Amino acid sequence: MAKQYLMAIDAGTGSVRAVLFSTAGEQIGCVQREWTHKEDPRYPGSMDFDWVQNWALASACVRDVLAQTGIDPADIAAVSTTCMREGIVLYDADGQEIWACANVDARSTDEVGQLIRMDPELEKEIYAISGQTYALGALPRILWVKNKLPDLYDRVAKVGMFNDWLCYKLTGVLAVEPSNGSTTGVFDLQKRTWDKAIMRKVGLKDDIFPPVAECGSIVGHVNAKGAADTGLKAGTTVVAGGGDSQLGSVGVGVVDAGQAAIFGGSFWQYEFNTASGQTDAKCRVRVNCHAVPGLWQYEALAFMPGLAMRWYRDAFCQEEIRRAKELGTDPYVLMNAEAAKIPAGSYGMMCTFSDVMNFISWKHAAPTFTNFDFDASRFNKYTFYRAIMENAALVTKGHLELVREATGNAPSEVVLAGGASKGDIWCQIVADVLGLPVKVPVVKEATALGAAILAGYGVGIYPDIAQAARQLVQWEHTYTPNMENHKVYQEMYAPWREVYRAQLALSDRGLTRYMWVAPGL
């Protein structure tokens, strides 16, 4: 009997999970464990990754999903992995992990300053090749290790990403794939492989790069240690996966040039597919390799919409939390029902937290609500709640325009997935702000499905990644824009940009605290 199942291991920012799918794309089981990445008190802005504890959590997810579903590990055709991007793991010559940091680790402010003083034009040169700036890349972080932990730096023999680390723990084979590898800033986008010259330019080791395994290629097979840790069958095929947004794009069928997706979670990613890996002349937007060979993605990030929503719920909506518990529902369901009664534009009130991306100088003003008055019938807690959703959608409009300016292209519709797509109101607001149809897939958390598709492709179950995605993705709903509301948002957008600029100027003057600022700025 043919093997019937595919497994994805997904190492997100806030949790790790193991998800089982049938080869028809149906989710069979999922086990998730939350994890945290702690700041080392000695190093402000640090975000350490505990590889011992986190591998124990990942292994437990695999064992538990096998137990929960009762599936025979021998029936799993292949495993693939995905993760938050940007996090890196350093290994010694014996293949042991010796240092790791998670995605938005910001300890390397001194090193960014050092790089800028070394050559003020170097960041732009690196961006033209790699599509990355110093903001989230590996260069300042590895330079930090060299400067602050020189004895450890001397032992560094290899660098990898978290999805590759998961494959390594399963197989003993370390290989980096292009979609996440390209987020290091040490990749040549066009060649989809390491550019060692970038490391030499900044005085770092240029011999620490593992082989590159293209997304969807076989990395190795589960070894005895991997099998003992996870309960998987020794010999199970392990396939190179990809970064979370790229595999999320596969999982929602955004696999052709000119398509776009929005992933609405703690952060929001706007992803636009292009057949060219050319970068933006003004260095404003990130460019990554897609997990589909031969495609690239322009990516623009909105900071913390999901976290802002969670903060607002926990800080101001205790009554909704209490009532939701009584009713057996989610507090957001109650909050959304009330926010839907507030007209588009929130009576002119604006919220600012995340700005439109400017990758080369990436700063976010202090979070602010402005332009409300003391009429409680209009400006109640649901007005403020709706304004948070509108801010995220306005940032997304800015990102669509930014990528249109950089590429000359824009989508005719967008796909919205992730937590933000689970309620009607935010989906409708995005459609109204963009003036485009918004399609929501049945599988909201699509990253694991994308990893499963690559796993199946790697072992020949699917002949083509893009074709499999088109075949397996199903649609739950399409939101068509309300053009009256679209007009309101069109008129609101330019003033909102001006208000944001003014708020950012206050932070630049030191009168308010930045919500986030890239290292070295």
Number of C-alpha atoms within 10 A of each C-alpha: 4 7 15 16 26 27 31 28 30 28 27 21 18 12 16 23 22 26 24 27 21 18 21 14 23 14 18 16 19 21 19 20 15 13 18 14 17 14 16 12 8 7 11 13 17 19 21 18 23 17 17 9 11 19 17 12 19 25 25 21 22 25 20 19 21 22 14 13 12 10 16 14 18 14 15 22 23 27 33 33 31 32 30 21 28 23 27 24 20 24 20 18 11 9 15 13 18 15 20 20 26 24 21 18 22 22 21 27 19 15 22 23 15 16 20 15 11 12 11 12 11 17 18 18 15 20 28 21 21 30 32 31 27 27 24 22 22 24 22 26 24 23 24 19 19 19 13 12 12 13 11 15 22 12 14 24 19 21 25 25 29 30 30 31 25 24 28 23 19 27 23 19 20 23 24 31 28 30 28 31 31 27 26 26 29 26 28 23 29 15 12 24 21 24 19 17 14 21 19 12 14 16 11 17 19 16 13 18 19 16 13 17 20 22 29 27 18 21 27 20 23 26 20 15 14 22 21 15 17 21 18 23 19 18 16 21 22 28 30 29 40 37 35 27 29 30 31 28 32 30 32 29 26 25 28 19 16 16 21 26 27 26 26 25 20 20 16 25 20 25 31 31 28 23 14 16 25 19 22 19 11 13 21 23 25 24 29 30 33 31 33 24 17 15 18 28 29 28 24 27 23 26 23 19 23 21 13 20 19 14 12 16 18 14 9 13 19 13 13 19 19 11 14 17 12 9 10 8 13 13 20 19 16 16 19 17 14 15 24 17 12 19 14 22 22 23 15 15 18 24 23 26 25 26 24 26 23 18 22 20 16 17 22 26 24 19 17 12 13 13 10 16 11 8 8 9 7 15 16 14 16 21 25 21 23 28 25 25 22 24 22 29 25 27 28 25 20 20 26 23 17 21 22 14 12 18 16 9 16 18 15 12 19 24 24 26 29 21 14 22 24 18 13 16 19 23 27 22 27 28 26 27 27 23 21 19 20 27 22 24 22 15 20 22 20 24 31 32 30 33 36 35 33 38 33 28 22 27 18 11 17 17 12 16 24 21 12 23 23 16 12 16 22 16 13 11 13 18 18 17 20 16 14 11 18 21 14 16 23 17 11 17 18 12 12 20 17 11 16 24 16 13 21 24 14 16 18 15 9 10 11 15 16 18 16 16 15 19 22 19 12
